[in-house]
């Protein structure tokens, strides 16, 4: 009888684990490890200033978004973005020094609730980036996505360099 119980338990655990048991490898602390640092701002750029009306949602720059901002902005970061699948979003907005209120380069670090949520959302994200490959880069890993976006394609080389740095950090995790 004990063998049957042990066998049943083992089979049940194997079924649960193989059926896509949702886990999230990364926790919130990963954001500080991969996000852009102040020393990585390209020459001629600065942290963008948030215009008055936008401060209702954007509380700062760089900023770890609160739930209200995640709910309002996820669908605007990429089409079909589902805020219920997102745990955290960190955003850094860089502006050309001549236009401090612009958003010339934006870096989002998005932490999903688990790997299943990430898989669903990354499918949408990758389609969006595919259509914007001359101005967007997506770096996915487990339940994390780093999304870099430029307004002007002439600035694409900046996010390519940033992506290389961030990829190195992701490899170390």
C-alpha positions as CSV (number, residue, x, y, z in Angstrom):
1,X,0.0,0.0,0.0
2,X,2.9,2.4,0.8
3,X,4.4,1.7,-2.6
4,X,1.2,2.6,-4.4
5,X,0.8,5.9,-2.3
6,X,4.4,6.8,-3.0
7,X,4.1,6.0,-6.7
8,X,0.8,8.0,-6.9
9,X,2.4,11.0,-5.3
10,X,5.5,10.8,-7.5
11,X,3.3,10.6,-10.7
12,X,1.1,13.4,-9.5
13,X,4.2,15.7,-8.9
14,X,5.6,14.8,-12.3
15,X,2.3,15.7,-14.0
16,X,2.0,19.0,-12.1
17,X,5.6,20.0,-13.0
18,X,5.4,18.9,-16.6
19,X,2.1,20.6,-17.2
20,X,3.6,24.1,-17.1
21,X,3.8,24.8,-13.4
22,X,4.2,28.6,-13.3
23,X,7.4,29.8,-11.7
24,X,9.3,33.0,-11.9
25,X,13.0,32.7,-11.9
26,X,13.6,36.4,-11.3
27,X,12.4,38.5,-8.4
28,X,12.2,42.3,-8.1
29,X,15.9,42.6,-7.2
30,X,16.8,41.7,-10.8
31,X,15.7,45.2,-11.9
32,X,18.5,47.0,-10.1
33,X,21.0,44.5,-11.6
34,X,20.0,45.0,-15.3
35,X,18.6,48.5,-15.5
36,X,20.5,51.4,-17.1
37,X,22.8,53.3,-14.7
38,X,23.5,57.0,-14.8
39,X,27.0,56.3,-16.2
40,X,25.5,54.6,-19.3
41,X,23.7,57.6,-20.6
42,X,25.1,58.4,-24.1
43,X,26.8,61.7,-24.6
44,X,24.4,64.4,-25.7
45,X,21.5,62.8,-23.7
46,X,20.2,63.2,-20.2
47,X,17.5,61.8,-18.0
48,X,14.3,63.2,-19.5
49,X,12.1,65.6,-17.5
50,X,8.5,64.6,-16.9
51,X,6.0,67.3,-18.1
52,X,3.5,68.5,-15.5
53,X,0.4,66.7,-16.9
54,X,2.3,63.4,-17.3
55,X,3.3,63.5,-13.6
56,X,-0.1,62.1,-12.7
57,X,1.1,58.7,-14.0
58,X,4.9,59.1,-14.2
59,X,6.1,60.0,-10.7
60,X,9.8,60.2,-11.6
61,X,12.6,59.2,-14.0
62,X,14.1,56.6,-13.6
63,X,11.1,55.0,-11.8
64,X,9.8,51.7,-10.6
65,X,6.2,52.1,-11.6
66,X,3.4,51.7,-9.0
67,X,0.3,49.4,-9.7
68,X,-1.7,52.3,-11.0
69,X,0.9,53.2,-13.6
70,X,1.4,49.5,-14.6
71,X,-2.4,49.2,-15.1
72,X,-2.6,52.4,-17.2
73,X,0.6,52.0,-19.3
74,X,1.2,48.3,-20.0
75,X,-1.1,48.3,-23.1
76,X,0.7,51.4,-24.4
77,X,4.2,49.9,-24.1
78,X,3.3,47.1,-26.5
79,X,-0.1,46.3,-28.2
80,X,-2.2,43.9,-26.2
81,X,0.0,44.2,-23.0
82,X,-1.9,42.7,-20.1
83,X,-1.1,44.5,-16.8
84,X,-2.4,41.5,-14.8
85,X,0.5,39.5,-15.9
86,X,3.1,42.1,-14.9
87,X,4.7,42.2,-11.5
88,X,7.0,45.2,-11.9
89,X,8.0,47.7,-14.5
90,X,11.0,50.0,-14.3
91,X,11.4,52.8,-16.8
92,X,14.3,55.1,-17.7
93,X,13.6,57.9,-20.2
94,X,16.5,59.6,-21.9
95,X,16.1,62.9,-23.8
96,X,18.4,64.8,-26.1
97,X,19.9,67.7,-24.0
98,X,18.4,70.2,-26.4
99,X,14.8,68.8,-25.7
100,X,14.7,67.8,-22.1
101,X,11.0,66.9,-22.1
102,X,11.3,64.5,-25.0
103,X,11.5,60.7,-24.8
104,X,14.2,60.0,-27.4
105,X,15.3,56.7,-25.8
106,X,13.3,54.6,-23.4
107,X,14.3,51.5,-21.5
108,X,11.7,49.3,-19.8
109,X,12.6,46.5,-17.5
110,X,9.5,44.3,-17.2
111,X,9.2,41.6,-14.6
112,X,6.3,39.2,-15.3
113,X,4.5,37.3,-12.6
114,X,5.8,33.9,-13.8
115,X,7.2,32.2,-16.8
116,X,3.8,31.3,-18.3
117,X,2.7,34.9,-18.1
118,X,6.0,36.0,-19.7
119,X,5.6,33.5,-22.5
120,X,2.1,34.8,-23.4
121,X,3.2,38.4,-23.2
122,X,6.5,38.0,-25.0
123,X,4.7,36.5,-28.0
124,X,2.8,39.8,-28.4
125,X,5.9,41.9,-27.6
126,X,8.1,40.1,-30.2
127,X,5.5,40.7,-32.9
128,X,5.5,44.4,-32.1
129,X,9.3,44.6,-32.0
130,X,9.4,42.6,-35.4
131,X,7.5,45.4,-37.0
132,X,9.7,48.1,-35.4
133,X,13.1,46.3,-35.7
134,X,14.8,49.5,-36.8
135,X,14.0,51.3,-33.6
136,X,13.3,48.6,-30.9
137,X,15.2,45.8,-29.2
138,X,13.7,43.2,-26.9
139,X,15.9,41.1,-24.5
140,X,13.8,38.4,-22.9
141,X,15.0,35.9,-20.3
142,X,12.7,33.7,-18.2
143,X,10.1,36.0,-16.7
144,X,12.0,39.2,-17.5
145,X,12.0,41.4,-20.6
146,X,14.2,44.4,-21.2
147,X,12.7,46.7,-24.0
148,X,14.7,49.5,-25.6
149,X,13.1,51.9,-27.9
150,X,14.3,55.0,-29.9
151,X,12.2,57.7,-31.5
152,X,14.6,58.3,-34.3
153,X,16.3,55.5,-36.2
154,X,19.5,57.5,-36.4
155,X,19.8,56.9,-32.6
156,X,19.4,53.1,-32.9
157,X,23.2,52.5,-32.4
158,X,22.8,53.8,-28.9
159,X,20.3,51.2,-27.9
160,X,22.4,48.5,-29.6
161,X,25.3,49.4,-27.3
162,X,23.0,49.5,-24.3
163,X,21.5,46.1,-25.3
164,X,25.0,44.6,-25.4
165,X,25.7,45.8,-21.9
166,X,22.4,44.6,-20.5
167,X,22.8,41.2,-22.3
168,X,26.1,40.7,-20.4
169,X,24.3,41.4,-17.1
170,X,21.5,38.9,-18.0
171,X,24.1,36.2,-18.8
172,X,25.6,36.7,-15.4
173,X,22.2,35.9,-13.7
